[in-house]
Amino acid sequence: MYRRKDAVKPEVLECLSSLKSPFVAGISRTGQVNGLTYIIMPFYSNGSLAAVLEKNIRFTEDEIKTVILPSIIEGLKAIHDSGIIHKDLKPAI
């Protein structure tokens, strides 16, 4: 649930809901409760990148170069190709 009203535009939610990419978490449902927008996404047992880093799990330089960064780039490309420009990247949701 977003903590701020109008945190995300309806057209962005619609675009993200139809986006199909292995590098972008899917959205199965959206709605509003008390004027606040919520999204329902799949559960990932490892959580966000921030959650992994909080567990003091570290990646090798090779893992960062060959898996982590390329995956982030592909996810951003898929989002950008659908017409969305992400302005606030961070390792958490």
Distance bins in CASP14 RR format, pairs under 12 A and 6 or more apart:
PFRMAT RR
TARGET T0000
AUTHOR 0000-0000-0000
RMODE 2
METHOD distances of the structure
MODEL  1
1 7 0 0 0 0 1 0 0 0 0 0 0
1 8 0 0 0 0 0 1 0 0 0 0 0
1 30 0 0 0 0 0 1 0 0 0 0 0
1 31 0 0 0 0 1 0 0 0 0 0 0
1 32 0 0 0 0 1 0 0 0 0 0 0
1 33 1 0 0 1 0 0 0 0 0 0 0
1 34 0 0 0 0 1 0 0 0 0 0 0
1 35 0 0 0 0 0 1 0 0 0 0 0
1 36 1 0 1 0 0 0 0 0 0 0 0
1 37 1 0 0 1 0 0 0 0 0 0 0
1 38 1 0 1 0 0 0 0 0 0 0 0
1 39 0 0 0 0 1 0 0 0 0 0 0
1 40 0 0 0 0 0 1 0 0 0 0 0
1 41 0 0 0 0 0 1 0 0 0 0 0
1 93 0 0 0 0 0 1 0 0 0 0 0
2 8 1 0 0 1 0 0 0 0 0 0 0
2 9 0 0 0 0 0 1 0 0 0 0 0
2 12 0 0 0 0 0 1 0 0 0 0 0
2 13 0 0 0 0 0 1 0 0 0 0 0
2 30 0 0 0 0 0 1 0 0 0 0 0
2 31 0 0 0 0 0 1 0 0 0 0 0
2 32 0 0 0 0 1 0 0 0 0 0 0
2 33 0 0 0 0 0 1 0 0 0 0 0
2 34 0 0 0 0 0 1 0 0 0 0 0
2 35 0 0 0 0 1 0 0 0 0 0 0
2 36 1 0 1 0 0 0 0 0 0 0 0
2 37 1 0 1 0 0 0 0 0 0 0 0
2 38 1 0 0 1 0 0 0 0 0 0 0
2 39 0 0 0 0 1 0 0 0 0 0 0
2 93 0 0 0 0 0 1 0 0 0 0 0
3 34 0 0 0 0 0 1 0 0 0 0 0
3 35 0 0 0 0 0 1 0 0 0 0 0
3 36 1 0 0 1 0 0 0 0 0 0 0
3 37 0 0 0 0 1 0 0 0 0 0 0
3 38 0 0 0 0 0 1 0 0 0 0 0
4 35 0 0 0 0 0 1 0 0 0 0 0
4 36 1 0 0 1 0 0 0 0 0 0 0
4 37 0 0 0 0 1 0 0 0 0 0 0
5 32 0 0 0 0 1 0 0 0 0 0 0
5 33 0 0 0 0 0 1 0 0 0 0 0
5 34 0 0 0 0 1 0 0 0 0 0 0
5 35 1 0 1 0 0 0 0 0 0 0 0
5 36 1 0 0 1 0 0 0 0 0 0 0
5 37 1 0 0 1 0 0 0 0 0 0 0
6 12 0 0 0 0 0 1 0 0 0 0 0
6 13 0 0 0 0 0 1 0 0 0 0 0
6 32 0 0 0 0 0 1 0 0 0 0 0
6 35 0 0 0 0 1 0 0 0 0 0 0
6 36 0 0 0 0 1 0 0 0 0 0 0
6 37 0 0 0 0 1 0 0 0 0 0 0
7 13 0 0 0 0 0 1 0 0 0 0 0
7 30 0 0 0 0 0 1 0 0 0 0 0
7 32 0 0 0 0 0 1 0 0 0 0 0
7 35 0 0 0 0 0 1 0 0 0 0 0
7 36 0 0 0 0 1 0 0 0 0 0 0
7 37 1 0 0 1 0 0 0 0 0 0 0
7 38 0 0 0 0 0 1 0 0 0 0 0
7 39 0 0 0 0 0 1 0 0 0 0 0
7 88 0 0 0 0 0 1 0 0 0 0 0
8 14 0 0 0 0 0 1 0 0 0 0 0
8 15 0 0 0 0 0 1 0 0 0 0 0
8 16 0 0 0 0 1 0 0 0 0 0 0
8 17 0 0 0 0 0 1 0 0 0 0 0
8 27 0 0 0 0 0 1 0 0 0 0 0
8 30 0 0 0 0 1 0 0 0 0 0 0
8 31 0 0 0 0 0 1 0 0 0 0 0
8 32 0 0 0 0 0 1 0 0 0 0 0
8 36 0 0 0 0 0 1 0 0 0 0 0
8 37 1 0 1 0 0 0 0 0 0 0 0
8 38 0 0 0 0 0 1 0 0 0 0 0
8 39 0 0 0 0 1 0 0 0 0 0 0
8 84 0 0 0 0 0 1 0 0 0 0 0
8 86 0 0 0 0 0 1 0 0 0 0 0
8 87 0 0 0 0 0 1 0 0 0 0 0
8 88 0 0 0 0 0 1 0 0 0 0 0
9 15 0 0 0 0 1 0 0 0 0 0 0
9 16 0 0 0 0 0 1 0 0 0 0 0
9 30 0 0 0 0 0 1 0 0 0 0 0
9 37 0 0 0 0 1 0 0 0 0 0 0
9 83 0 0 0 0 0 1 0 0 0 0 0
9 84 0 0 0 0 1 0 0 0 0 0 0
9 85 0 0 0 0 0 1 0 0 0 0 0
10 16 0 0 0 0 0 1 0 0 0 0 0
10 17 0 0 0 0 0 1 0 0 0 0 0
10 30 0 0 0 0 1 0 0 0 0 0 0
10 31 0 0 0 0 1 0 0 0 0 0 0
10 32 0 0 0 0 1 0 0 0 0 0 0
10 37 0 0 0 0 1 0 0 0 0 0 0
10 39 0 0 0 0 0 1 0 0 0 0 0
11 17 0 0 0 0 0 1 0 0 0 0 0
11 18 0 0 0 0 0 1 0 0 0 0 0
11 30 0 0 0 0 0 1 0 0 0 0 0
11 82 0 0 0 0 0 1 0 0 0 0 0
11 83 0 0 0 0 1 0 0 0 0 0 0
11 84 0 0 0 0 1 0 0 0 0 0 0
12 18 0 0 0 0 0 1 0 0 0 0 0
12 19 0 0 0 0 0 1 0 0 0 0 0
12 27 0 0 0 0 0 1 0 0 0 0 0
12 30 0 0 0 0 0 1 0 0 0 0 0
12 37 0 0 0 0 0 1 0 0 0 0 0
12 39 0 0 0 0 0 1 0 0 0 0 0
12 79 0 0 0 0 1 0 0 0 0 0 0
12 82 0 0 0 0 1 0 0 0 0 0 0
12 83 0 0 0 0 1 0 0 0 0 0 0
12 84 1 0 1 0 0 0 0 0 0 0 0
12 85 0 0 0 0 1 0 0 0 0 0 0
12 86 0 0 0 0 1 0 0 0 0 0 0
12 87 0 0 0 0 0 1 0 0 0 0 0
13 19 0 0 0 0 0 1 0 0 0 0 0
13 26 0 0 0 0 0 1 0 0 0 0 0
13 27 1 0 0 1 0 0 0 0 0 0 0
13 28 0 0 0 0 0 1 0 0 0 0 0
13 29 0 0 0 0 0 1 0 0 0 0 0
13 30 1 0 1 0 0 0 0 0 0 0 0
13 31 0 0 0 0 1 0 0 0 0 0 0
13 32 0 0 0 0 0 1 0 0 0 0 0
13 37 1 0 0 1 0 0 0 0 0 0 0
13 38 0 0 0 0 0 1 0 0 0 0 0
13 39 1 0 0 1 0 0 0 0 0 0 0
13 40 0 0 0 0 0 1 0 0 0 0 0
13 41 0 0 0 0 0 1 0 0 0 0 0
13 82 0 0 0 0 0 1 0 0 0 0 0
13 84 0 0 0 0 0 1 0 0 0 0 0
14 27 0 0 0 0 1 0 0 0 0 0 0
14 30 0 0 0 0 1 0 0 0 0 0 0
14 31 0 0 0 0 0 1 0 0 0 0 0
14 39 0 0 0 0 0 1 0 0 0 0 0
14 82 0 0 0 0 0 1 0 0 0 0 0
14 83 0 0 0 0 0 1 0 0 0 0 0
14 84 0 0 0 0 0 1 0 0 0 0 0
15 24 0 0 0 0 0 1 0 0 0 0 0
15 26 0 0 0 0 0 1 0 0 0 0 0
15 27 0 0 0 0 1 0 0 0 0 0 0
15 30 0 0 0 0 0 1 0 0 0 0 0
15 78 0 0 0 0 0 1 0 0 0 0 0
15 79 0 0 0 0 1 0 0 0 0 0 0
15 80 0 0 0 0 0 1 0 0 0 0 0
15 81 0 0 0 0 0 1 0 0 0 0 0
15 82 1 0 1 0 0 0 0 0 0 0 0
15 83 1 0 0 1 0 0 0 0 0 0 0
15 84 1 0 1 0 0 0 0 0 0 0 0
15 85 0 0 0 0 0 1 0 0 0 0 0
15 86 0 0 0 0 0 1 0 0 0 0 0
16 24 1 0 0 1 0 0 0 0 0 0 0
16 25 0 0 0 0 1 0 0 0 0 0 0
16 26 1 0 0 1 0 0 0 0 0 0 0
16 27 1 0 1 0 0 0 0 0 0 0 0
16 28 0 0 0 0 0 1 0 0 0 0 0
16 29 0 0 0 0 0 1 0 0 0 0 0
16 30 0 0 0 0 1 0 0 0 0 0 0
16 37 0 0 0 0 0 1 0 0 0 0 0
16 39 1 0 0 1 0 0 0 0 0 0 0
16 40 0 0 0 0 0 1 0 0 0 0 0
16 41 0 0 0 0 1 0 0 0 0 0 0
16 75 0 0 0 0 0 1 0 0 0 0 0
16 78 0 0 0 0 0 1 0 0 0 0 0
16 79 1 0 0 1 0 0 0 0 0 0 0
16 82 1 0 0 1 0 0 0 0 0 0 0
16 83 0 0 0 0 0 1 0 0 0 0 0
16 84 1 0 0 1 0 0 0 0 0 0 0
16 86 0 0 0 0 0 1 0 0 0 0 0
17 24 0 0 0 0 0 1 0 0 0 0 0
17 25 0 0 0 0 0 1 0 0 0 0 0
17 26 1 0 0 1 0 0 0 0 0 0 0
17 27 1 0 1 0 0 0 0 0 0 0 0
17 28 0 0 0 0 1 0 0 0 0 0 0
17 29 0 0 0 0 1 0 0 0 0 0 0
17 30 1 0 0 1 0 0 0 0 0 0 0
17 31 0 0 0 0 0 1 0 0 0 0 0
17 39 0 0 0 0 1 0 0 0 0 0 0
17 40 0 0 0 0 0 1 0 0 0 0 0
17 41 0 0 0 0 0 1 0 0 0 0 0
17 82 0 0 0 0 0 1 0 0 0 0 0
17 84 0 0 0 0 0 1 0 0 0 0 0
18 24 0 0 0 0 0 1 0 0 0 0 0
18 26 0 0 0 0 1 0 0 0 0 0 0
18 27 0 0 0 0 1 0 0 0 0 0 0
18 28 0 0 0 0 0 1 0 0 0 0 0
18 30 0 0 0 0 0 1 0 0 0 0 0
18 78 0 0 0 0 0 1 0 0 0 0 0
18 79 0 0 0 0 0 1 0 0 0 0 0
18 82 1 0 0 1 0 0 0 0 0 0 0
18 83 0 0 0 0 0 1 0 0 0 0 0
18 84 0 0 0 0 0 1 0 0 0 0 0
19 25 0 0 0 0 1 0 0 0 0 0 0
19 26 1 0 0 1 0 0 0 0 0 0 0
19 27 1 0 0 1 0 0 0 0 0 0 0
19 41 0 0 0 0 0 1 0 0 0 0 0
19 75 0 0 0 0 1 0 0 0 0 0 0
19 76 0 0 0 0 0 1 0 0 0 0 0
19 77 0 0 0 0 0 1 0 0 0 0 0
19 78 1 0 0 1 0 0 0 0 0 0 0
19 79 1 0 0 1 0 0 0 0 0 0 0
19 80 0 0 0 0 0 1 0 0 0 0 0
19 81 0 0 0 0 1 0 0 0 0 0 0
19 82 1 0 1 0 0 0 0 0 0 0 0
19 83 0 0 0 0 1 0 0 0 0 0 0
19 84 0 0 0 0 1 0 0 0 0 0 0
20 26 0 0 0 0 1 0 0 0 0 0 0
20 27 0 0 0 0 0 1 0 0 0 0 0
20 75 0 0 0 0 0 1 0 0 0 0 0
20 78 0 0 0 0 1 0 0 0 0 0 0
20 79 0 0 0 0 0 1 0 0 0 0 0
20 81 0 0 0 0 0 1 0 0 0 0 0
20 82 0 0 0 0 1 0 0 0 0 0 0
21 27 0 0 0 0 0 1 0 0 0 0 0
21 71 0 0 0 0 0 1 0 0 0 0 0
21 73 0 0 0 0 0 1 0 0 0 0 0
21 74 1 0 0 1 0 0 0 0 0 0 0
21 75 1 0 1 0 0 0 0 0 0 0 0
21 76 0 0 0 0 0 1 0 0 0 0 0
21 77 0 0 0 0 1 0 0 0 0 0 0
21 78 1 1 0 0 0 0 0 0 0 0 0
21 79 0 0 0 0 1 0 0 0 0 0 0
21 80 0 0 0 0 0 1 0 0 0 0 0
21 81 0 0 0 0 1 0 0 0 0 0 0
21 82 0 0 0 0 1 0 0 0 0 0 0
21 84 0 0 0 0 0 1 0 0 0 0 0
22 42 0 0 0 0 0 1 0 0 0 0 0
22 70 0 0 0 0 0 1 0 0 0 0 0
22 71 0 0 0 0 1 0 0 0 0 0 0
22 74 0 0 0 0 1 0 0 0 0 0 0
22 75 0 0 0 0 1 0 0 0 0 0 0
22 78 0 0 0 0 1 0 0 0 0 0 0
23 67 0 0 0 0 0 1 0 0 0 0 0
23 68 0 0 0 0 0 1 0 0 0 0 0
23 69 0 0 0 0 0 1 0 0 0 0 0
23 70 0 0 0 0 1 0 0 0 0 0 0
23 71 1 0 1 0 0 0 0 0 0 0 0
23 72 1 0 0 1 0 0 0 0 0 0 0
23 73 0 0 0 0 1 0 0 0 0 0 0
23 74 1 0 1 0 0 0 0 0 0 0 0
23 75 1 1 0 0 0 0 0 0 0 0 0
23 76 0 0 0 0 1 0 0 0 0 0 0
23 77 0 0 0 0 1 0 0 0 0 0 0
23 78 1 0 1 0 0 0 0 0 0 0 0
23 79 0 0 0 0 1 0 0 0 0 0 0
23 80 0 0 0 0 0 1 0 0 0 0 0
23 81 0 0 0 0 0 1 0 0 0 0 0
24 41 0 0 0 0 0 1 0 0 0 0 0
24 42 0 0 0 0 0 1 0 0 0 0 0
24 71 0 0 0 0 0 1 0 0 0 0 0
24 72 0 0 0 0 0 1 0 0 0 0 0
24 73 0 0 0 0 0 1 0 0 0 0 0
24 74 0 0 0 0 1 0 0 0 0 0 0
24 75 1 0 1 0 0 0 0 0 0 0 0
24 76 0 0 0 0 1 0 0 0 0 0 0
24 77 0 0 0 0 1 0 0 0 0 0 0
24 78 1 0 1 0 0 0 0 0 0 0 0
24 79 1 0 0 1 0 0 0 0 0 0 0
24 80 0 0 0 0 0 1 0 0 0 0 0
24 81 0 0 0 0 0 1 0 0 0 0 0
24 82 0 0 0 0 1 0 0 0 0 0 0
24 84 0 0 0 0 0 1 0 0 0 0 0
24 86 0 0 0 0 0 1 0 0 0 0 0
25 39 0 0 0 0 1 0 0 0 0 0 0
25 40 0 0 0 0 0 1 0 0 0 0 0
25 41 1 0 1 0 0 0 0 0 0 0 0
25 42 1 0 0 1 0 0 0 0 0 0 0
25 43 0 0 0 0 0 1 0 0 0 0 0
25 44 1 0 0 1 0 0 0 0 0 0 0
25 47 0 0 0 0 0 1 0 0 0 0 0
25 48 0 0 0 0 1 0 0 0 0 0 0
25 49 0 0 0 0 0 1 0 0 0 0 0
25 71 0 0 0 0 0 1 0 0 0 0 0
25 75 0 0 0 0 1 0 0 0 0 0 0
25 78 0 0 0 0 0 1 0 0 0 0 0
25 79 0 0 0 0 0 1 0 0 0 0 0
25 93 0 0 0 0 1 0 0 0 0 0 0
26 39 0 0 0 0 1 0 0 0 0 0 0
26 40 0 0 0 0 1 0 0 0 0 0 0
26 41 1 0 1 0 0 0 0 0 0 0 0
26 42 1 0 0 1 0 0 0 0 0 0 0
26 43 0 0 0 0 0 1 0 0 0 0 0
26 44 0 0 0 0 0 1 0 0 0 0 0
26 75 0 0 0 0 0 1 0 0 0 0 0
26 78 0 0 0 0 0 1 0 0 0 0 0
26 79 0 0 0 0 0 1 0 0 0 0 0
27 37 0 0 0 0 0 1 0 0 0 0 0
27 38 0 0 0 0 0 1 0 0 0 0 0
27 39 1 0 1 0 0 0 0 0 0 0 0
27 40 1 0 0 1 0 0 0 0 0 0 0
27 41 1 0 1 0 0 0 0 0 0 0 0
27 42 0 0 0 0 1 0 0 0 0 0 0
27 93 0 0 0 0 0 1 0 0 0 0 0
28 38 0 0 0 0 0 1 0 0 0 0 0
28 39 0 0 0 0 1 0 0 0 0 0 0
28 40 1 0 1 0 0 0 0 0 0 0 0
28 41 1 0 0 1 0 0 0 0 0 0 0
28 42 1 0 0 1 0 0 0 0 0 0 0
28 43 0 0 0 0 0 1 0 0 0 0 0
29 37 0 0 0 0 0 1 0 0 0 0 0
29 38 0 0 0 0 1 0 0 0 0 0 0
29 39 1 0 0 1 0 0 0 0 0 0 0
29 40 1 0 1 0 0 0 0 0 0 0 0
29 41 0 0 0 0 1 0 0 0 0 0 0
29 42 0 0 0 0 0 1 0 0 0 0 0
30 36 0 0 0 0 0 1 0 0 0 0 0
30 37 1 0 0 1 0 0 0 0 0 0 0
30 38 1 0 0 1 0 0 0 0 0 0 0
30 39 1 0 1 0 0 0 0 0 0 0 0
30 40 1 0 0 1 0 0 0 0 0 0 0
30 41 0 0 0 0 1 0 0 0 0 0 0
31 37 1 0 0 1 0 0 0 0 0 0 0
31 38 1 0 1 0 0 0 0 0 0 0 0
31 39 1 0 0 1 0 0 0 0 0 0 0
31 40 0 0 0 0 1 0 0 0 0 0 0
32 38 1 0 0 1 0 0 0 0 0 0 0
32 39 0 0 0 0 0 1 0 0 0 0 0
33 39 0 0 0 0 0 1 0 0 0 0 0
33 40 0 0 0 0 0 1 0 0 0 0 0
39 93 0 0 0 0 1 0 0 0 0 0 0
41 47 0 0 0 0 0 1 0 0 0 0 0
41 48 0 0 0 0 0 1 0 0 0 0 0
41 93 0 0 0 0 1 0 0 0 0 0 0
42 93 0 0 0 0 0 1 0 0 0 0 0
43 93 0 0 0 0 0 1 0 0 0 0 0
44 51 0 0 0 0 1 0 0 0 0 0 0
44 52 0 0 0 0 0 1 0 0 0 0 0
44 93 0 0 0 0 1 0 0 0 0 0 0
45 51 0 0 0 0 0 1 0 0 0 0 0
45 52 0 0 0 0 0 1 0 0 0 0 0
46 52 1 0 1 0 0 0 0 0 0 0 0
46 53 0 0 0 0 0 1 0 0 0 0 0
46 54 0 0 0 0 0 1 0 0 0 0 0
46 55 0 0 0 0 1 0 0 0 0 0 0
46 57 0 0 0 0 1 0 0 0 0 0 0
47 53 0 0 0 0 0 1 0 0 0 0 0
47 54 0 0 0 0 1 0 0 0 0 0 0
47 55 0 0 0 0 1 0 0 0 0 0 0
47 57 0 0 0 0 0 1 0 0 0 0 0
47 91 0 0 0 0 0 1 0 0 0 0 0
47 92 0 0 0 0 1 0 0 0 0 0 0
47 93 0 0 0 0 1 0 0 0 0 0 0
48 54 0 0 0 0 1 0 0 0 0 0 0
48 55 0 0 0 0 0 1 0 0 0 0 0
48 90 0 0 0 0 1 0 0 0 0 0 0
48 91 1 0 0 1 0 0 0 0 0 0 0
48 92 1 0 1 0 0 0 0 0 0 0 0
48 93 1 0 1 0 0 0 0 0 0 0 0
49 55 0 0 0 0 0 1 0 0 0 0 0
49 57 0 0 0 0 1 0 0 0 0 0 0
49 58 0 0 0 0 0 1 0 0 0 0 0
49 59 0 0 0 0 1 0 0 0 0 0 0
49 64 0 0 0 0 0 1 0 0 0 0 0
49 67 0 0 0 0 0 1 0 0 0 0 0
49 68 0 0 0 0 1 0 0 0 0 0 0
49 69 0 0 0 0 0 1 0 0 0 0 0
49 71 0 0 0 0 0 1 0 0 0 0 0
49 72 0 0 0 0 1 0 0 0 0 0 0
49 89 0 0 0 0 0 1 0 0 0 0 0
49 90 0 0 0 0 1 0 0 0 0 0 0
49 91 1 1 0 0 0 0 0 0 0 0 0
49 92 1 0 0 1 0 0 0 0 0 0 0
49 93 0 0 0 0 1 0 0 0 0 0 0
50 57 0 0 0 0 0 1 0 0 0 0 0
50 89 0 0 0 0 0 1 0 0 0 0 0
50 90 1 0 0 1 0 0 0 0 0 0 0
50 91 1 0 1 0 0 0 0 0 0 0 0
50 92 1 1 0 0 0 0 0 0 0 0 0
50 93 0 0 0 0 1 0 0 0 0 0 0
51 57 0 0 0 0 1 0 0 0 0 0 0
51 91 0 0 0 0 1 0 0 0 0 0 0
51 92 1 0 0 1 0 0 0 0 0 0 0
51 93 0 0 0 0 1 0 0 0 0 0 0
52 58 0 0 0 0 1 0 0 0 0 0 0
52 59 0 0 0 0 1 0 0 0 0 0 0
52 63 0 0 0 0 0 1 0 0 0 0 0
52 68 0 0 0 0 0 1 0 0 0 0 0
52 91 0 0 0 0 1 0 0 0 0 0 0
52 92 0 0 0 0 0 1 0 0 0 0 0
53 59 0 0 0 0 1 0 0 0 0 0 0
53 64 0 0 0 0 0 1 0 0 0 0 0
53 68 0 0 0 0 0 1 0 0 0 0 0
53 90 0 0 0 0 0 1 0 0 0 0 0
53 91 1 0 0 1 0 0 0 0 0 0 0
53 92 0 0 0 0 1 0 0 0 0 0 0
54 91 0 0 0 0 1 0 0 0 0 0 0
54 92 0 0 0 0 1 0 0 0 0 0 0
57 63 0 0 0 0 0 1 0 0 0 0 0
57 68 0 0 0 0 0 1 0 0 0 0 0
58 64 0 0 0 0 1 0 0 0 0 0 0
58 68 0 0 0 0 0 1 0 0 0 0 0
59 65 0 0 0 0 1 0 0 0 0 0 0
59 66 0 0 0 0 0 1 0 0 0 0 0
59 67 1 0 0 1 0 0 0 0 0 0 0
59 68 1 0 0 1 0 0 0 0 0 0 0
59 69 0 0 0 0 0 1 0 0 0 0 0
59 71 0 0 0 0 0 1 0 0 0 0 0
59 91 0 0 0 0 0 1 0 0 0 0 0
60 66 0 0 0 0 1 0 0 0 0 0 0
60 67 0 0 0 0 1 0 0 0 0 0 0
60 68 0 0 0 0 1 0 0 0 0 0 0
61 67 0 0 0 0 0 1 0 0 0 0 0
61 68 0 0 0 0 0 1 0 0 0 0 0
61 69 0 0 0 0 0 1 0 0 0 0 0
62 68 0 0 0 0 0 1 0 0 0 0 0
62 69 0 0 0 0 0 1 0 0 0 0 0
62 70 0 0 0 0 0 1 0 0 0 0 0
63 69 0 0 0 0 1 0 0 0 0 0 0
63 70 0 0 0 0 0 1 0 0 0 0 0
63 71 0 0 0 0 0 1 0 0 0 0 0
64 70 0 0 0 0 1 0 0 0 0 0 0
64 71 0 0 0 0 0 1 0 0 0 0 0
64 72 0 0 0 0 1 0 0 0 0 0 0
65 71 0 0 0 0 0 1 0 0 0 0 0
65 72 0 0 0 0 0 1 0 0 0 0 0
65 73 0 0 0 0 0 1 0 0 0 0 0
66 73 0 0 0 0 0 1 0 0 0 0 0
67 73 0 0 0 0 0 1 0 0 0 0 0
67 74 0 0 0 0 0 1 0 0 0 0 0
68 74 0 0 0 0 0 1 0 0 0 0 0
68 75 0 0 0 0 0 1 0 0 0 0 0
68 91 0 0 0 0 0 1 0 0 0 0 0
69 75 0 0 0 0 0 1 0 0 0 0 0
69 76 0 0 0 0 0 1 0 0 0 0 0
70 76 0 0 0 0 0 1 0 0 0 0 0
70 77 0 0 0 0 0 1 0 0 0 0 0
71 77 0 0 0 0 0 1 0 0 0 0 0
71 78 0 0 0 0 0 1 0 0 0 0 0
72 78 0 0 0 0 0 1 0 0 0 0 0
72 79 0 0 0 0 0 1 0 0 0 0 0
72 86 0 0 0 0 0 1 0 0 0 0 0
72 89 0 0 0 0 1 0 0 0 0 0 0
72 90 0 0 0 0 0 1 0 0 0 0 0
72 91 0 0 0 0 1 0 0 0 0 0 0
73 79 0 0 0 0 0 1 0 0 0 0 0
73 80 0 0 0 0 0 1 0 0 0 0 0
73 86 0 0 0 0 0 1 0 0 0 0 0
73 89 0 0 0 0 0 1 0 0 0 0 0
74 80 0 0 0 0 0 1 0 0 0 0 0
74 81 0 0 0 0 0 1 0 0 0 0 0
75 81 0 0 0 0 1 0 0 0 0 0 0
75 82 0 0 0 0 0 1 0 0 0 0 0
75 84 0 0 0 0 0 1 0 0 0 0 0
75 86 0 0 0 0 1 0 0 0 0 0 0
75 89 0 0 0 0 0 1 0 0 0 0 0
76 82 0 0 0 0 0 1 0 0 0 0 0
76 83 0 0 0 0 0 1 0 0 0 0 0
76 84 0 0 0 0 1 0 0 0 0 0 0
76 85 0 0 0 0 1 0 0 0 0 0 0
76 86 1 0 0 1 0 0 0 0 0 0 0
76 87 0 0 0 0 0 1 0 0 0 0 0
76 89 1 0 0 1 0 0 0 0 0 0 0
77 83 0 0 0 0 0 1 0 0 0 0 0
77 84 0 0 0 0 0 1 0 0 0 0 0
77 85 0 0 0 0 0 1 0 0 0 0 0
77 86 0 0 0 0 0 1 0 0 0 0 0
78 84 0 0 0 0 1 0 0 0 0 0 0
78 86 0 0 0 0 0 1 0 0 0 0 0
79 85 0 0 0 0 1 0 0 0 0 0 0
79 86 1 0 1 0 0 0 0 0 0 0 0
79 87 0 0 0 0 0 1 0 0 0 0 0
79 89 0 0 0 0 0 1 0 0 0 0 0
80 86 1 0 0 1 0 0 0 0 0 0 0
80 87 0 0 0 0 0 1 0 0 0 0 0
END
